[in-house]
């Protein structure tokens, strides 16, 4: 499971790095040609996008590093821990409820 997540994140990282190195410099250069930077919305938008992309790259690199540090062979099988899926029985509702233990950040992403 963590390998699939790592590959997905790496794909996103590759796309953003390409955008940062190729697409955004061209956009910024084109926007600079419009002249006055104080009222140049294209230039401001490109710089904002560049900052957002840089921040997301840092976030993705950190997440990939976290995932790489998890050794699936060391995850305990006899008790609940990170990555565990728990199936519990809710007697009041007479149904099974499934929980997956994830990091706080992942929990926030799942709720969005």
C-alpha positions as CSV (number, residue, x, y, z in Angstrom):
1,X,0.0,0.0,0.0
2,X,2.7,2.5,1.0
3,X,4.5,1.8,-2.3
4,X,1.4,2.8,-4.3
5,X,1.0,6.0,-2.3
6,X,4.7,6.8,-2.7
7,X,4.4,6.3,-6.5
8,X,1.3,8.6,-6.6
9,X,3.1,11.3,-4.6
10,X,6.2,11.0,-6.7
11,X,4.1,11.5,-9.9
12,X,2.6,14.6,-8.4
13,X,6.1,15.8,-7.4
14,X,7.5,15.2,-10.9
15,X,4.7,17.2,-12.5
16,X,5.1,20.1,-10.1
17,X,8.9,20.2,-10.5
18,X,8.4,20.3,-14.3
19,X,5.9,23.1,-13.9
20,X,8.3,25.0,-11.7
21,X,11.3,24.5,-14.0
22,X,9.7,24.8,-17.4
23,X,6.2,26.2,-17.5
24,X,6.3,28.9,-14.8
25,X,9.6,30.6,-16.0
26,X,8.0,31.0,-19.4
27,X,4.9,32.4,-18.0
28,X,6.8,34.8,-15.8
29,X,8.9,35.9,-18.7
30,X,5.9,36.4,-20.9
31,X,4.2,38.4,-18.1
32,X,7.3,40.6,-17.7
33,X,6.9,41.7,-21.4
34,X,3.6,43.4,-20.5
35,X,5.5,46.1,-18.8
36,X,4.6,47.9,-15.5
37,X,4.8,45.2,-12.8
38,X,2.7,47.2,-10.3
39,X,-0.4,46.6,-12.3
40,X,0.6,43.4,-14.0
41,X,-1.9,40.8,-12.8
42,X,-0.4,38.0,-15.0
43,X,3.0,38.5,-13.4
44,X,1.5,38.5,-9.9
45,X,-0.6,35.4,-10.6
46,X,2.5,33.6,-12.0
47,X,4.5,34.5,-8.9
48,X,1.7,33.3,-6.6
49,X,1.5,30.1,-8.5
50,X,5.3,29.7,-8.3
51,X,5.2,30.1,-4.5
52,X,2.3,27.7,-4.2
53,X,4.1,25.1,-6.3
54,X,7.3,25.5,-4.2
55,X,5.3,25.0,-1.0
56,X,3.5,21.9,-2.4
57,X,6.9,20.4,-3.5
58,X,8.3,20.8,0.0
59,X,5.1,19.1,1.4
60,X,5.3,16.2,-1.1
61,X,9.0,15.6,-0.4
62,X,8.4,15.5,3.3
63,X,5.4,13.1,2.9
64,X,7.5,10.8,0.6
65,X,10.3,10.8,3.2
66,X,7.8,9.9,5.9
67,X,6.4,7.0,3.8
68,X,9.9,5.8,2.9
69,X,10.8,5.6,6.6
70,X,8.0,3.2,7.3
71,X,9.1,-0.4,7.2
72,X,6.0,-2.6,6.6
73,X,7.9,-5.5,8.0
74,X,8.2,-3.7,11.4
75,X,4.5,-2.8,11.6
76,X,3.1,-5.0,14.4
77,X,0.5,-7.5,13.3
78,X,-0.8,-8.3,16.8
79,X,-2.0,-4.8,17.7
80,X,-3.4,-1.7,16.1
81,X,-0.8,0.8,14.7
82,X,-0.2,3.2,11.9
83,X,-1.7,1.8,8.7
84,X,-3.9,-0.8,10.5
85,X,-7.5,-1.4,9.4
86,X,-9.8,-2.2,12.3
87,X,-13.2,-3.8,11.9
88,X,-15.3,-3.3,15.0
89,X,-18.8,-4.4,15.9
90,X,-21.2,-1.7,17.0
91,X,-23.7,-3.6,19.2
92,X,-26.1,-0.6,19.4
93,X,-26.4,-0.4,15.6
94,X,-25.9,-4.1,15.0
95,X,-23.3,-3.4,12.3
96,X,-19.6,-3.6,11.6
97,X,-17.7,-0.3,11.5
98,X,-14.3,-0.1,9.7
99,X,-11.6,2.2,10.8
100,X,-8.2,2.8,9.2
101,X,-5.4,4.4,11.4
102,X,-3.7,7.2,9.5
103,X,-1.6,10.2,10.2
104,X,-3.4,13.4,11.2
105,X,-2.6,15.0,7.9
106,X,-4.0,12.0,6.0
107,X,-7.1,12.1,8.2
108,X,-7.7,15.8,7.2
109,X,-7.2,14.9,3.5
110,X,-9.7,12.1,3.8
111,X,-12.3,14.4,5.4
112,X,-12.0,17.0,2.6
